[in-house]
Every structure is written in C-alpha cells, then in structure tokens.
C-alpha cells in the first residue's frame, strides 16, 4: 500500500514537472509571435494553466485512494496535454526559425585568375603583374589584399590597383596584368559581356580563398520608421548564378521595385531592364549597367541606385538566386501562367543539350525550371547562337528586356497565388520557407513579417490574392549600342538609356500609392466592343528625347570653337604641349596645331569634367638673309 502511494507520488511529481515545462515552452514560443492574436495567445495560456491546476489537483487527491483508475485518468489527460503543448511549441519554433533570413554573416570567396595556362598556382607568380580592383569590396579588394600579404606576393611581383572591376577585366584580357583577383563567381558575372562569352574556358583559376564577413553596410537601408503595416517600398533582386548562394558577386539581372499600401491594399511592381545604363551609387560618377550594382555581396549599391533613379526611399530588399526561384516554385507546387509565346531556354545551371527547357504558348502550369526560363528569356533562335543550335525553330514572339520584365512580373504573381494556397498547412509552409534558405537574403526581420499577420490571414482565408490590386509598371529605355564609349572597358557596350518621361510617370504612380501624392480623378471613359481591353502599363508611354549627349570629335574645331564647346558643356578646357608635357595658353592655332584629344570621343558628357587637347608647336621656317659676298657679287 505504501509502495503504491510512493509510486503515485513520484509519477505525479514527474507529470507536474513535465506539464510546467511544456506550458512554459509553449508560452515562450507564443511570445515570439508578437502582435499576432495577442488576446487569444494570452487567453490560451490561461486556459492551459487552469487545466494544469485541475489535473494536478485530481492527481494529488487520487494518491491516497487505493485504486489506480482515478489516478490514471488525469495522468493520461495530462500526458495528452503535454504532448500537444510540446508538438505545438515545436512547430511554432520551427516556423519562426524558418522565417529568419537576416543572418548577417556571409562567406566571401576570391579567386586569382589568369589567361596564362602555363601558370598552375600562386607560387608560379614571380616578376609578374597582379591586379586588384578598388571597387571590388571584400572579395575583389579587401580579401585579396590580405592574401597578397599572407602569400608575400608583393615581394617578387608588381601589384596594380584599378579603379573598377571592368577596368581590371580589360587589363587582364589585354595582358596589362598577368593575373587578377575577382570573386570566385567571376564567370557568372562576365559571361554576358561582349568579348567575354567564353571566359570560363579561356581562363584558369590558380588560387582561391574564403573568409566570413559580417554584413554592416546594409544597416542604413532600412529607415527607423519602416514598417510593413505602413506604406512601404521593397527592392526584389534576382541574381544570375549557376550555383547556390547569394553571398557572392553576381549580376542582378532581375530588379523589381515594389510598393505596397496596406491601407488601400494597392501594390505597384516596376521592372527595370538589366542593361539600363546610368550613374550607379558605387561607380564614382561613371556610367555602368544597373545589373552590376550587385557585384558586391551587399544590396546597398543596388538599393541606393534605385532610390536615386526614382526619388524614393527603399525600406526593404530581398535578394534571391535563380536557383532559389526554381526551388520556390517547386515548393509551392508549380505556378499557373499565361505564357505569351512558345520558347526554349537553358536550364538554371546554364546548360543546353538534353537539359534545354521548352515551354509552349498559352495557359500553362509551370515547374521551377520552366518558370525560371520564362523569367530569363529575352532572345529567340534568330538572335542566339546557342538557340540556333539546340532549338532553331522556336522563334515565336517578340522578345526583349522589356518583354522579359513583363514575364518576370507574371512569375512573381504566380508564386504569390500558389503560396497562399499552401500556407494553411504548417508542414508545407515550413517546406516553402526552408526551400530557399541558402538562396535567399533580406533585411526583413521576423517581427516585420509577423506584423503582416492580419493581412496574410485575410489572403489565406479568401484563398486568393484578388484582394490586392497590383499595378504593373515598366521603365522604358532606348538603345545606344555603338553610340556610347565606355572608358573602363574600352568598348562600345550594348546598353539602354532610360526615358526621362518614363521615370517621371513611374515616380508619380509610386508616390500616389505611398500616399504622398493625391491621384488625378478620371471623369470620362470610353470603350469599343470590337477591341479587347488592355491594361495600361505605366512607364510604357510614347516618349521622345534627344539621344544622350556624348563627347564630340573636336579635331576640326578652332580654338574659339573649342572654348565655346567646353563652356556649353561645363568642361574645363586645357591645352598641353605634347613635346614638353606642359600646359600652354593659346588663343588660336597660329603657333600650334591640334595633335590629339585626351578624352575619347562618344564618352557620355555628364561624367566628364575636363577636355584636354594635346597640341604640337609648328615648325618655324627660318628667314634667309643674303650674305655680304652675295650682295657684292650681284653688284658686280
């Protein structure tokens, strides 16, 4: 009898300890979800405590009784409660952990690259020239400097520093340096540049290194007042890589500026072409393709460049690798998209052959590889050598950066639609969140995400995103291939200049959605039954503007014309004697002649501050004075 009571007492004590632990763990897990159903969370914990006290009372009272029936009933109920509480805590913690994409520790990789196949490792570098780029951040500059000192490469070699990665790339290609430090993913960064399509096969990596860094330069992106419960802006960045990860240098080939107003449930999505050519926030006043703003691991340059372009403060960013897009689409079970034309494309690992992706026109349910292919496609078999080889008849549809931007928005909306149907199941929600973990990075915190709970609940309950009115916008550009010279690459890149009118229209729509500007009410409307309705794409109007101003060939200009040209374009004019290399002051070409101009023609003018003309002194023809003898002879 006494042993029974001792056994009951021990079991009761164990149950009490386990119950207290499970309730405490559940309460802690619930506190993580700040702002979500606060009343119900507190009320639920109070009810659990009440049942705990009741069951404990029943268990303690039954210790004195002879039978086990009155004891085991509350014990079994307690075990059920404990199991449910631990199970709930497990899922709550797992989901919360899955939402954390703000880890600020990144692994950076650098590689020493050469075109000289006779070099096998860094020890072969003796009396060579090694290049680094000052704009390369950790992977292209800071980490290489550390390794140069560690390997003592400066002892037997010349270290040359270039202002930009593009300049360094040109220097390596043209044997100005024998080897150069780039991010380990240099082939993914440069393969789309003219003349570097086969850089992976043409070059050789003779040394690699890696180091963990803490991200610090993204701290100033998010404002102190930023909140997902207020009108906000976000930059979605899709980085082009054939490998996993977003913490290394890649091209930002997808740039979507999103604004959302939770009060009106209106959103705007603006697509910016990857070849848009402008002064970026990290190019020291030089023009660069906008997709190069992600060459560093940070999103700071891309964010600040977009802020300057559209005159808006960006609160959040989200960066996803193309591999992550594949994983995300597959995790949500595929997406439904109305494909505008039949096409073929390489897969996410940039492989053709039997890996070629084929998608037919019409309403399709796309898997991850197909969705990515639609997001990337901008060439047909007529324009691409690879497509001519692997799928020569798939030439349907008008394709360009512009149509690709429209397709990317279709894929984004398809993912959102599919995800809302999956989020009702905790296991599937966790699977979606974990599927992109290694290929996704953002400055959105768990607290920010949880603040959207009420909106998210409405979308999930309605099983539709139709509650949100999405306005699609596209930055319109015009091509200047072979019309603009790029000093860094010493080439005429195939780039696009944005229309000022398109920028202005997009700015206006953004400010209206953010509640900063009142919309203009439309009081009249017309329609034609014979013409199907087409939604207006903001930023895609008919714009006219002069081609961007570039430096002229001034070899035929007079000095007065040169001075007038320099004054009109705010350029400091100077003349340098090519023989003495000294500045000279001239008003005309009486004593000098034009020799050459220092600044290359067709450089975009607004990135220049000087116009330097090299001149050469004209040879003076000596005047011959008749001698006395000659004069006398003539007289005689």
Protein Blocks (a to p, Z undefined) as FASTA:
>chain_A
ZZmmmmmmmmmmmmmmmmmmmmmmmmmmmmmmgoiakllmmmmmmmmmmmmmmmmmmmmm
mmmpmblmlmmmmmmmmmmmmmmmmmmmmmmmmmmmmmpckbcbdcdddddddfblkbmb
fklpghiacdddfklmmmlmmmmmmmmmmnommmmmccdddfbfklmmmmmmnopafbdc
ddfklmmmmmmpghilmmmmmpccfbdcddddddfklmmmpcfkbcfkbccddddddddd
fbecjkbccddfbccdddddfklopacdddddfklccddfklgopacdfklmmmpmbfkl
mmmmmmmmnopacfbdcdddfklmmmmmmmnopaadddfbdcddddfkopghjlbccdde
djddddfklmmmmmmgcbdfklpmklmmmommlmghjddfklmmmmmmmmmmmmmmmmmm
mmmpmklmmmmmmmmmmmgccfbdfklmmmmmmmmmmmmmnopaklpccdddddddddfe
hkaccfklopacddddddfklmmmmmmmmmmmnopaccdddfbdcddfkbccddddehia
ccddddddddddfklpcfklmmmmmmmnopacddddfklopacddfbfklbccfbdfbag
hiafklcfbdcdddddddddddddddfklmmmmmZZ
